[in-house]
Amino acid sequence: SAQALEVELLYTEQELSSPPTVAPVQMRAVAEPGEYLKVPLPRRSSGYWLRLTTHAAVPRDGRQVLVLRGAQSLGPVVFHPPASAPRVIAQGIDGPSTLLRRGWQLPLPNGWPPATVAYLHVSGDTGQALRLGLIDGDRLVLRERAGARLASATFTALVLVAIFMFGLWIALRDLLYLSYAAYLACVAIYSMLLTGDAAEMLTLSWMAPDNLLARMAFGTLAVILQLIFTARFLELARLMPRAARLVSAMVWALFGLLAVLLVGQDRVVRWYPVMIHMLLLGFMPISVAVAIQAWRKGASYAGHFIAGWTPLLAMATLMAGHQLGLIDVPWIERVLPLGAVLQSGVLALALSQHAANRHRIALLARQSAERDTLTGALNRAAIEQMLAAWSQMGHLGASRYAVLMVDLDDFAEINARHGYVVGDTVMQHAYTRIRGLVRPDDTVARMESDLFAVVSECRLEDAELLAHRVVDGFQQRPFNVDGHDITVTVSIGLAMSRRGEEADALLRRATEALAGVRIAGHSSIGVAADARAGEGRRQRVGATGRDEAG
Ligand SMILES: Nc1nc2c(ncn2[C@@H]2O[C@H](COP(=O)(O)OP(=O)(O)OP(=O)(O)O)[C@@H](O)[C@H]2O)c(=O)[nH]1
């Protein structure tokens, strides 16, 4: 006949140290071969006695094992195998039962002839269901291995997304990404604590599944980080200030609970899960409602949020219900980490989009803030910032950079003669001309009215050649605007960087060199003192430029 397992829950009120001889049967159930039998346990402080029989002989090879799974809060279990001495199993991690997550593997080395009975005594008052089965040991190992692989895949996926988010935080310095990275790290650790695999793989006792304290602490921390992230991600402070206040109250309440847990340790660890799960049960629907409301108010990423979180929230709700003993869904502990992976995938997508958008907006803002509107050249602030940054990094070494202050000569006269509109066009042409005369790597900025600055990484000799090239480039080629040939000449002040010099000091020296030659006339080049060991010099390049004014 089929090797079914029959279980009777015995009705005894007294505490007994050995199996009761005669006791009324409260419940009888028969398991299909190789399957688990669910035995609901009514609340009773005196513990439970179970009488087990098989319908066919279990061979003596010891391959068949009795498997017992139950809520983690079940106390010590005493197993009276058929034809063997009783065994006390204090924890699921003991001895040969290490294979099981949250359960006991009870070996039957002497076989089990039909009609002989085995007894189980379960202490504690759980009110939850037990699962019992006569299972083939090899099959059990395979199943457990598959479960362990799934758990480590989950862990790896969560950690990879967490690292990615951490990278986004390093690049963009927005706490949004950091809070999400930290949340994922907590969930990854929590999922490892839940399955007990890490405890086995790493032999870390604090990661054992019976370490309720570690599990609860990481679980709470994950919820806190998730709330902080949610408030930021859904822009609650801007869109829904009341919801934002609610979330921050929730965060502080959870921090308080966490502190109580860490201080109270074993004294609070029994009721702590109940508190947390009640809180979560209440919070889940509120959280979904807030997300939907934010979505209706136009929060940019509320859609992603809802798609990613709803399945996970539903699973977390089931989990909380399961742990409170309200519903019986033992599979939820395996499915929950998958929900977390799914959620992290959707959110990683949303956050990458968020980061890309942010980057684009920042770039646009920078471009408009750093550019001169008429010519499109960088403005004074931009070049000052750039030089200041270089100076801070120690880039402005001795004679490494040349600053050329390029002033358009007699620009007031061009305006007076041709009008401001033509003057504007000449100004734009002048910028294009300078850009064309210097190297692509050189930086050109419009400092103010008719004054441009060129920053070039080169030695003094090259800088002087460059200055001459710019002066000649203007003098020899007039601009053609509205059919008028307009010759513009430029004067240049040149300064070379000094080691440890501040950015403004360098710019000032170039400006002073320019002021020195402006008196001398047009198309002049002045080199700041100290640029070479000698004195400041002033030179005139060829004749005065053709003077349009005559
Ligand atoms: N059309 C136009 N003119 C400008 C602009 N910005 C400044 N200017 C004019 O440029 C002239 C600059 O004059 P100054 O700095 O006194 O010097 P300058 O006339 O070029 O004479 P020197 O530099 O001494 O040779 C002023 O007349 C300004 O009105 C602009 O954006 N467009």
The ligand as an SDF file (V2000), in Angstrom:
LIG
                    3D

 32 34  0  0  0  0  0  0  0  0999 V2000
   27.6140   96.9960  -30.1520 N   0  0  0  0  0  0  0  0  0  0  0  0
   28.0620   96.6870  -28.9400 C   0  0  0  0  0  0  0  0  0  0  0  0
   28.9200   97.5160  -28.2930 N   0  0  0  0  0  0  0  0  0  0  0  0
   29.3810   97.1820  -27.0780 C   0  0  0  0  0  0  0  0  0  0  0  0
   29.0000   95.9990  -26.4700 C   0  0  0  0  0  0  0  0  0  0  0  0
   29.6380   95.9510  -25.2700 N   0  0  0  0  0  0  0  0  0  0  0  0
   30.3750   97.0560  -25.1350 C   0  0  0  0  0  0  0  0  0  0  0  0
   30.2410   97.8100  -26.2330 N   0  0  0  0  0  0  0  0  0  0  0  0
   30.8640   99.0670  -26.4960 C   0  0  0  0  0  0  0  0  0  0  0  0
   32.2690   98.8930  -26.5640 O   0  0  0  0  0  0  0  0  0  0  0  0
   32.8680  100.1030  -26.1690 C   0  0  0  0  0  0  0  0  0  0  0  0
   34.0180   99.7920  -25.3020 C   0  0  0  0  0  0  0  0  0  0  0  0
   34.7000  100.9860  -25.0980 O   0  0  0  0  0  0  0  0  0  0  0  0
   35.9980  101.1420  -24.2880 P   0  0  0  0  0  0  0  0  0  0  0  0
   36.1610   99.9570  -23.3570 O   0  0  0  0  0  0  0  0  0  0  0  0
   35.9520  102.4830  -23.6450 O   0  0  0  0  0  0  0  0  0  0  0  0
   37.1990  101.1230  -25.2480 O   0  0  0  0  0  0  0  0  0  0  0  0
   37.3930  101.2720  -26.8250 P   0  0  0  0  0  0  0  0  0  0  0  0
   36.4260  102.2180  -27.4000 O   0  0  0  0  0  0  0  0  0  0  0  0
   37.3870   99.9260  -27.4390 O   0  0  0  0  0  0  0  0  0  0  0  0
   38.8310  101.8880  -26.8560 O   0  0  0  0  0  0  0  0  0  0  0  0
   40.1550  101.1510  -26.3720 P   0  0  0  0  0  0  0  0  0  0  0  0
   39.8050   99.8400  -25.8520 O   0  0  0  0  0  0  0  0  0  0  0  0
   40.7440  102.0750  -25.3560 O   0  0  0  0  0  0  0  0  0  0  0  0
   40.9990  101.0620  -27.5950 O   0  0  0  0  0  0  0  0  0  0  0  0
   31.8170  100.9790  -25.5320 C   0  0  0  0  0  0  0  0  0  0  0  0
   31.4740  102.0230  -26.3860 O   0  0  0  0  0  0  0  0  0  0  0  0
   30.6390  100.0490  -25.3850 C   0  0  0  0  0  0  0  0  0  0  0  0
   29.4140  100.7280  -25.6020 O   0  0  0  0  0  0  0  0  0  0  0  0
   28.0880   95.1610  -27.1660 C   0  0  0  0  0  0  0  0  0  0  0  0
   27.7080   94.1150  -26.6880 O   0  0  0  0  0  0  0  0  0  0  0  0
   27.6670   95.5270  -28.3840 N   0  0  0  0  0  0  0  0  0  0  0  0
  1  2  1  0
  2  3  2  0
  2 32  1  0
  3  4  1  0
  4  5  2  0
  4  8  1  0
  5  6  1  0
  5 30  1  0
  6  7  2  0
  7  8  1  0
  8  9  1  0
  9 10  1  0
  9 28  1  0
 10 11  1  0
 11 12  1  0
 11 26  1  0
 12 13  1  0
 13 14  1  0
 14 15  2  0
 14 16  1  0
 14 17  1  0
 17 18  1  0
 18 19  2  0
 18 20  1  0
 18 21  1  0
 21 22  1  0
 22 23  2  0
 22 24  1  0
 22 25  1  0
 26 27  1  0
 26 28  1  0
 28 29  1  0
 30 31  2  0
 30 32  1  0
M  END
$$$$
